[in-house]
Amino acid sequence: MEHRFTTANFDGEVLGADIPVLVDFYADWCGPCKMMAPIVEELSQEYEGRVRIGKCNIDEEEEIAARYRIMSIPTMKIFVKGEEKASLVGAMSKDALKEQIERVL
């Protein structure tokens, strides 16, 4: 099951994580975000224990969205040891997203 990242837990769950973290920045009204949701959920199960995968609602977590300059959604960012290693904008296939995750493992 994917995580929900909020202002309260972002620094600990994402930046302080001991495994890579993929953050799906999304909004409930975003069509392409809804298309990505099942892919993100599948990957959270496939990579369980190896990569923490979760979502951050930009409407509810404006501070985080501003900190990472989220201009378009969906945006996926991959963090390793607190450092942003990849930023992917727009809907993509499961294989394309997996390829990006594999690059940081």
N, C-alpha and C positions, 0 to 999 in steps of 0.2 A: 504494500500500500504506500502510495506516495505521501510525502510530507507537505505540510502547509507552512510556508515561510512568512513570518510577520516581523514587524519592527522589533518585537519583544524577543524573538528567538534567532533572528538572522545571523548576528555576529557569532553566536555559539554554534548553531546548527550548520551554517555554511562556511564562514570564515575560519571557525575553529575546528572544523571536521578533520578527522584523521584519514578519511577516504575522499576521493573526488566527489564533487557535488554538482549536479545539473539543476539549474533553477529555470523553470518555465514561467516567464513573466507574461501574464494574460489578463483579460477582462471578460466578464460574463457576457457582454454584448458583442464580442468579437467572433465573427464567423470562422475565420481560419484557426483561431484558438480552439474553438469547439472541435474542429477537424483533427487537431493535434492531440486533444485530450486522451482518446483511447490509445494512441501510440505512446504517449508519455506514461500512461498507466501500465501498458504492457512492458515497457522498458524498465519501469521501477521494479517489476516482479523479476524480470530476467537478470537484472544487475544487483538484486538484493544482496546486501553484505559487501558488495564491491564498490558500488556507486550509490550515493544518496541522491534520490531524484524527488523533486518536489515543485510545488507551484507557489507563485507569489502574485496575488491579485493587485494590479497596479492602481485600481480605484480605491482599494482599502488600505494599501501600503504606499501612499504617495511619496513618503520620505525615501523609501528604498528605491522606488522608480526614479526619483530625481537624482539620488546618489549615483546610480548607474546609467543615467542619461537615457532611459528607455523612451525612444521616440516612436517606434513602430512595434506593434505586437502581431503575432507572438514573437518574442525574443527569447532565445535560450542562451544562457551563459553557463559555462563550465568553469568551476573553481577547483584549484588543487592547492592545498595548504594555504588557503586564504587568498591566493592569487588568481586573477581571472586569466584563464588559458584560452578560452574560445568564446566568441559571441556570434550567434547565428540568428539572422532575422528572417521571419516569414515561415510559412508552412513548408514542410519538407517530408519526404518519405521516411518510413521507419529505418530503411537501410542507410539513408544519408545521415540520419541522426546517430545511428549506431556507429557509423564510420568516424564521426567526430568524437564520440565517447571513447572509442578504441584508441584514438590518437593520444589520449592523455593517460591511459592505463599503463 
